[in-house]
Amino acid sequence: MHQEAVPVFGRLIVRRQRLGFIKVRRGTTWDAATVGTQVPADQVTALARDPAVWRYEEQPAVAITAVLGDRDITGLEAGIGA
């Protein structure tokens, strides 16, 4: 992934997480969404800004994923400008 894309995706992840649309989870395998642990809200910004998080690795030591949050995704339109 290009370095200039990281800040864009990072901002999207952080904003959607703060609004409750997604949760960020971390694990040691590809199925981090189901068996990983939730990344605390105060750590999401630093994690999303780390270029190493966005680098593809065939056998990653850490897997990061975003899953649906507690807020109904249909409310996303209301949160776009927030």
C-alpha positions in Angstrom: 0.0 0.0 0.0 1.3 3.4 -0.8 2.4 5.5 2.1 0.1 8.4 1.2 -2.9 6.1 1.5 -2.2 5.2 5.1 -3.4 8.6 6.5 -6.6 8.5 4.5 -7.5 5.0 5.6 -6.3 5.7 9.1 -8.6 8.7 9.4 -11.6 6.7 8.1 -10.9 3.9 10.6 -10.5 6.3 13.6 -13.6 8.3 12.7 -15.8 5.3 12.2 -14.5 3.7 15.4 -15.2 6.9 17.4 -18.7 7.0 16.0 -19.4 3.4 17.0 -19.8 2.0 13.5 -16.8 -0.3 13.8 -14.6 -1.9 16.3 -10.9 -2.7 15.7 -9.7 -6.1 16.7 -6.2 -7.6 16.9 -5.1 -11.2 16.8 -2.3 -13.5 15.8 -4.2 -15.2 13.0 -6.4 -14.2 10.0 -9.5 -14.8 12.1 -8.8 -11.9 14.4 -12.4 -10.7 13.9 -13.7 -13.6 15.9 -10.9 -14.7 18.1 -8.9 -11.5 18.5 -9.2 -8.9 21.2 -10.7 -5.5 20.8 -8.1 -2.7 20.5 -8.8 0.0 23.2 -10.2 3.2 21.7 -7.2 5.2 22.9 -4.9 3.0 20.9 -6.8 3.0 17.6 -5.3 6.3 16.3 -1.7 5.3 16.8 -2.4 1.8 15.3 -4.1 3.3 12.3 -1.2 5.7 11.6 1.4 3.0 11.7 2.5 2.1 8.1 3.6 -1.3 9.3 0.0 -2.2 10.1 -1.0 -1.6 6.5 1.9 -3.7 4.9 0.9 -7.0 3.5 2.7 -10.0 4.9 2.1 -13.6 3.9 2.6 -14.8 7.5 1.8 -11.8 9.7 2.7 -11.8 13.4 -0.3 -9.6 14.1 -3.6 -9.4 12.2 -5.7 -6.3 12.5 -9.3 -6.1 11.3 -12.4 -3.9 11.6 -15.8 -5.4 12.5 -19.2 -3.9 12.9 -19.6 -1.8 16.0 -22.5 -1.2 18.3 -24.1 1.5 16.2 -26.4 0.5 13.4 -24.6 0.9 10.1 -27.7 2.6 8.6 -26.8 5.5 10.8 -23.6 6.0 8.8 -25.0 8.8 6.7 -25.6 10.8 9.9 -22.0 10.4 11.0 -20.3 11.2 7.7 -19.7 14.9 8.6 -19.0 14.2 12.3 
